[in-house]
Amino acid sequence: MAGVEAWPPSNVTKSALETRVKAGILRPLKDVGFPEWIVPSANDREPNPPPGYVVCFLSFLDRGFGVPAGRLIRAILHHYEVELHNLNPNSVMQAAVFTTICEGFLGVPVNWNLWLHLFKAEMSARYVGKEKFPLRAGGCTLQLRQQRAGLYIWSSMPSSNRGWQSGWFYLRNDGGLLPKYTGKMVTEVPMKWAWGAPTEEQKMLAPLLAGLQKLRDAEVTAATWQLPSTRGVCFR
């Protein structure tokens, strides 16, 4: 497609993935015939995953993407009709923080209507002058609705994720729970990307919003932390 930049070569090594295995955020290789993950071949100028695999990124693992994929990230991909590679590192982190807030602090399963009430999806693109071109990866950005920022805890997202698109590898799509990789690019914004929770459901969110307020009053915040070769999310 004219104007669309090519995929950057993958810089992922087996050592980098094994580091994530040791950190407990990636499964070890046990299935010789259907390995849990695959380092791209030097001949793969762009992603070409075998059947049963999707394209994942090191930065996704470092921002909280779990294996197997959690309920929220699966719901996000299916609702917004995107593939895993269409997200970006900060979007993955948003989902990871929200999951932890629900399950670890509010003591409830991930609440989809609360997600829709607080967050929206927007298209990210590359601009040349006033002309807009789709991205090979990262075309769907998940953001907190600014008018409802006061309902959520404060969280610090990295201001730069430079070079993250080079960290791609093949991840086994266990159970086919994630959308199949097709190389899809986000070229338009469907109306439902901006939809919030249905009006009749919003009144049911009052107890959860009250719980979030208690967390804000207690000054609970989320931020990234850095260790050698890995990064994650911490709460204070």
Backbone hydrogen bonds, N-H to C=O, Kabsch-Sander energy under -0.5 kcal/mol:
donor,donor_aa,acceptor,acceptor_aa,energy
4,V,1,M,-1.8
5,E,3,G,-0.5
11,N,166,S,-2.7
17,L,13,T,-1.7
18,E,14,K,-2.5
19,T,15,S,-1.8
20,R,16,A,-1.2
21,V,17,L,-1.7
22,K,18,E,-2.5
23,A,19,T,-1.5
24,G,21,V,-1.4
25,I,20,R,-2.4
26,L,20,R,-0.8
30,K,28,P,-0.6
32,V,30,K,-0.9
38,I,170,Y,-2.5
44,D,41,S,-1.8
45,R,43,N,-1.4
53,Y,50,P,-1.4
54,V,171,L,-2.7
56,C,54,V,-0.6
56,C,169,F,-2.5
58,L,167,G,-2.2
60,F,57,F,-0.8
61,L,57,F,-1.4
62,D,58,L,-2.1
63,R,59,S,-1.1
64,G,61,L,-1.0
65,F,60,F,-2.7
74,R,70,G,-1.7
75,A,71,R,-2.5
76,I,72,L,-2.8
77,L,73,I,-2.1
78,H,74,R,-2.1
79,H,75,A,-2.9
80,Y,76,I,-2.6
81,E,77,L,-0.5
82,V,77,L,-2.1
86,N,83,E,-2.0
87,L,84,L,-1.6
92,V,88,N,-2.0
93,M,89,P,-2.1
94,Q,90,N,-2.2
95,A,91,S,-1.9
96,A,92,V,-2.2
97,V,93,M,-2.9
98,F,94,Q,-2.4
99,T,95,A,-2.3
100,T,96,A,-2.1
101,I,97,V,-2.6
102,C,98,F,-2.5
103,E,99,T,-2.7
104,G,100,T,-2.3
105,F,100,T,-0.9
105,F,101,I,-1.1
106,L,101,I,-2.7
107,G,102,C,-0.7
108,V,102,C,-2.6
112,W,110,V,-0.7
115,W,111,N,-1.9
116,L,112,W,-2.5
117,H,113,N,-1.9
118,L,114,L,-1.8
119,F,115,W,-3.1
120,K,143,Q,-2.5
121,A,193,W,-1.8
122,E,141,T,-2.7
124,S,139,G,-2.3
126,R,133,F,-2.9
128,V,131,E,-2.7
129,G,127,Y,-0.5
131,E,128,V,-2.0
133,F,126,R,-3.0
135,L,124,S,-0.5
138,G,85,H,-2.1
140,C,86,N,-3.3
141,T,122,E,-3.3
141,T,139,G,-0.5
143,Q,120,K,-2.8
143,Q,141,T,-0.6
145,R,118,L,-3.4
148,R,145,R,-2.0
149,A,146,Q,-1.3
151,L,148,R,-2.0
152,Y,149,A,-1.3
154,W,220,V,-0.6
156,S,222,A,-2.6
157,M,155,S,-0.6
164,W,161,N,-2.0
166,S,163,G,-1.6
167,G,164,W,-1.8
168,W,166,S,-0.5
169,F,56,C,-2.3
170,Y,38,I,-2.3
171,L,54,V,-2.7
171,L,169,F,-0.5
172,R,36,E,-2.2
173,N,52,G,-2.9
174,D,172,R,-1.5
176,G,173,N,-2.3
177,L,174,D,-1.4
181,Y,53,Y,-0.5
187,T,185,M,-0.7
193,W,190,P,-1.7
194,A,191,M,-1.7
195,W,192,K,-0.7
201,E,198,P,-1.6
202,Q,198,P,-1.2
202,Q,199,T,-0.5
203,K,199,T,-0.7
204,M,201,E,-1.2
205,L,202,Q,-1.7
206,A,203,K,-1.0
209,L,205,L,-2.7
210,A,206,A,-2.2
211,G,207,P,-1.7
212,L,208,L,-2.2
213,Q,209,L,-2.0
214,K,210,A,-1.7
215,L,211,G,-1.7
216,R,212,L,-2.3
217,D,213,Q,-2.8
218,A,214,K,-1.8
219,E,216,R,-1.6
220,V,215,L,-2.7
222,A,154,W,-1.9
223,A,234,C,-2.2
225,W,232,G,-2.0
227,L,230,T,-2.5
230,T,227,L,-1.6
232,G,225,W,-2.0
234,C,223,A,-3.0
236,R,221,T,-2.3
